[in-house]
Amino acid sequence: MSVTIQTVTVTSLTRGLKTLSSLLEKAKAHAEAAGTSPDAYVEARLFEDMLPLSGQIQRASDSAKGAVSRLTGLEAPAMADEEKTFADLQARVAKTLAYVESVPASAFDGAETREVVVPAGTFTLQFTGLDYLLEFVIPNFQFHVVTAYDILRHKGVPLGKRDFLGIGPERLKAA
């Protein structure tokens, strides 16, 4: 079995989206155990000129659905950046995950060499599909996932590396 652009795209985006959902669940449980609303984290940020948690999740979502759309030529679902609650953020992650998982593998045929043009302010970025995935999508997507993790960690949510990596008990084996 060979590795395909569809496998790399869907596997990495699915893992990251499931990680975001899990991080939000852990943050919700932490806030509730502390007697506070998890919605207090929605606008939390690491530094004043950085996007808040909601913005990090919106950008991760946009990156995931934009990647699938650009690599396949299919239209991504439109999502307004209006999330104000943890429930809203979870719904956005779930909707993005459903879209990523719904695209048939055949839609990615030829994606490796497909020309991808990404608007970036006053200029554009141009890639082949494979370069776009490896040099832009994965680093950009992971940046927003890890920044969401960092915001929640900074707010005191007890998260660790396993939480970011999505390593659950089913992967842990006794030495």
C-alpha positions as CSV (number, residue, x, y, z in Angstrom):
1,M,0.0,0.0,0.0
2,S,1.4,3.4,-1.0
3,V,1.0,6.6,0.9
4,T,-1.3,9.0,-1.0
5,I,-1.9,12.7,-0.6
6,Q,-5.4,11.9,0.5
7,T,-4.1,9.7,3.3
8,V,-1.7,12.3,4.5
9,T,-4.2,15.1,4.3
10,V,-7.1,13.4,5.9
11,T,-5.1,11.6,8.6
12,S,-3.2,14.7,9.7
13,L,-6.3,17.0,9.6
14,T,-8.5,14.5,11.3
15,R,-6.0,13.9,14.1
16,G,-5.6,17.6,14.7
17,L,-9.4,18.3,14.7
18,K,-10.0,15.4,17.1
19,T,-7.2,16.8,19.3
20,L,-8.9,20.2,19.3
21,S,-12.2,18.6,20.4
22,S,-10.5,16.7,23.1
23,L,-8.7,19.8,24.4
24,L,-12.0,21.7,24.5
25,E,-13.6,18.8,26.5
26,K,-10.7,18.8,29.0
27,A,-10.9,22.6,29.3
28,K,-14.7,22.4,29.9
29,A,-14.3,19.8,32.6
30,H,-11.5,21.8,34.3
31,A,-13.5,25.0,34.3
32,E,-16.6,23.3,35.6
33,A,-14.6,21.6,38.4
34,A,-13.2,25.0,39.3
35,G,-16.8,26.5,39.4
36,T,-16.3,28.7,36.4
37,S,-17.7,28.8,32.9
38,P,-15.6,27.3,30.1
39,D,-16.9,30.2,27.9
40,A,-14.4,32.4,29.8
41,Y,-11.7,30.8,27.8
42,V,-13.2,31.6,24.4
43,E,-11.5,35.0,24.2
44,A,-8.4,34.1,26.1
45,R,-5.1,34.8,24.3
46,L,-1.4,34.4,24.9
47,F,-0.5,37.9,23.9
48,E,-2.6,40.9,23.0
49,D,-1.7,40.9,19.4
50,M,-2.5,37.2,18.9
51,L,-5.9,35.7,18.1
52,P,-7.9,34.4,21.0
53,L,-8.8,30.7,21.4
54,S,-11.9,31.2,19.2
55,G,-9.7,32.6,16.4
56,Q,-7.2,29.8,16.7
57,I,-9.9,27.2,16.3
58,Q,-11.5,29.2,13.4
59,R,-8.1,29.4,11.6
60,A,-7.5,25.7,12.2
61,S,-10.9,24.9,10.8
62,D,-10.4,27.3,7.8
63,S,-7.0,25.7,7.1
64,A,-8.4,22.2,7.2
65,K,-11.4,22.8,5.0
66,G,-9.5,25.1,2.7
67,A,-6.8,22.4,2.2
68,V,-9.3,19.8,1.2
69,S,-11.1,22.2,-1.1
70,R,-8.0,23.4,-2.8
71,L,-6.6,19.9,-3.2
72,T,-9.8,18.4,-4.6
73,G,-11.5,21.3,-6.3
74,L,-14.6,20.7,-4.2
75,E,-16.3,23.6,-2.4
76,A,-15.8,23.8,1.3
77,P,-18.7,24.6,3.6
78,A,-18.9,28.3,4.5
79,M,-18.5,29.0,8.2
80,A,-18.9,32.5,9.7
81,D,-16.5,33.3,12.5
82,E,-19.2,33.9,15.1
83,E,-18.3,31.3,17.7
84,K,-18.9,32.8,21.2
85,T,-19.2,29.7,23.4
86,F,-17.4,26.4,23.9
87,A,-20.4,24.7,22.4
88,D,-20.0,26.9,19.3
89,L,-16.3,26.0,19.1
90,Q,-17.1,22.2,19.4
91,A,-19.8,22.5,16.8
92,R,-17.3,24.2,14.4
93,V,-14.7,21.5,15.0
94,A,-17.3,18.8,14.4
95,K,-18.6,20.3,11.2
96,T,-15.1,20.7,9.9
97,L,-14.2,17.1,10.8
98,A,-17.4,15.8,9.1
99,Y,-16.4,17.7,5.9
100,V,-12.8,16.4,5.9
101,E,-14.0,12.9,6.4
102,S,-16.8,13.1,3.9
103,V,-14.6,13.8,0.8
104,P,-14.1,10.6,-1.2
105,A,-10.5,9.5,-1.8
106,S,-11.0,9.7,-5.5
107,A,-11.5,13.5,-5.2
108,F,-7.8,13.7,-4.4
109,D,-6.7,12.1,-7.7
110,G,-4.1,14.2,-9.3
111,A,-3.8,16.5,-6.3
112,E,-0.1,16.0,-6.0
113,T,0.6,18.0,-9.1
114,R,-2.5,20.3,-9.1
115,E,-1.6,24.0,-9.1
116,V,-2.7,25.6,-5.8
117,V,-2.8,29.4,-5.5
118,V,-3.4,30.9,-2.1
119,P,-4.3,34.6,-1.7
120,A,-2.1,36.2,1.0
121,G,-2.8,39.9,1.4
122,T,-1.4,41.8,-1.6
123,F,0.3,38.8,-3.1
124,T,-0.4,35.1,-3.8
125,L,1.4,31.9,-2.9
126,Q,1.8,29.3,-5.6
127,F,2.4,25.6,-5.0
128,T,2.0,22.2,-6.4
129,G,-0.6,20.3,-4.4
130,L,2.1,18.2,-2.6
131,D,4.2,21.2,-1.7
132,Y,1.1,23.1,-0.6
133,L,0.2,20.2,1.8
134,L,3.7,19.7,3.2
135,E,5.1,23.2,3.2
136,F,1.9,25.3,4.0
137,V,-1.1,23.3,5.2
138,I,0.4,21.0,7.8
139,P,2.6,23.7,9.5
140,N,-0.2,26.3,9.4
141,F,-2.8,23.9,10.7
142,Q,-0.5,22.6,13.5
143,F,0.4,26.2,14.4
144,H,-3.2,27.0,15.2
145,V,-3.8,23.7,17.0
146,V,-0.7,24.1,19.2
147,T,-1.6,27.7,19.9
148,A,-5.1,26.7,21.1
149,Y,-3.3,24.1,23.3
150,D,-1.0,26.8,24.6
151,I,-3.8,29.2,25.4
152,L,-5.6,26.5,27.4
153,R,-2.4,25.4,29.2
154,H,-1.7,29.1,30.0
155,K,-5.1,29.4,31.6
156,G,-4.3,26.5,33.9
157,V,-6.0,23.6,32.1
158,P,-4.0,20.5,33.0
159,L,-2.8,19.4,29.6
160,G,0.3,17.5,28.6
161,K,2.1,16.4,25.5
162,R,0.0,13.2,25.3
163,D,-3.1,15.4,25.1
164,F,-1.6,17.3,22.1
165,L,-0.5,14.1,20.4
166,G,-3.8,12.4,21.1
167,I,-2.2,9.4,22.7
168,G,-4.9,7.7,24.7
169,P,-4.7,4.6,27.0
170,E,-5.2,2.3,24.0
171,R,-1.8,3.3,22.6
172,L,0.1,2.9,25.9
173,K,1.7,-0.5,26.4
174,A,3.6,-1.7,29.5
175,A,7.3,-1.9,29.0
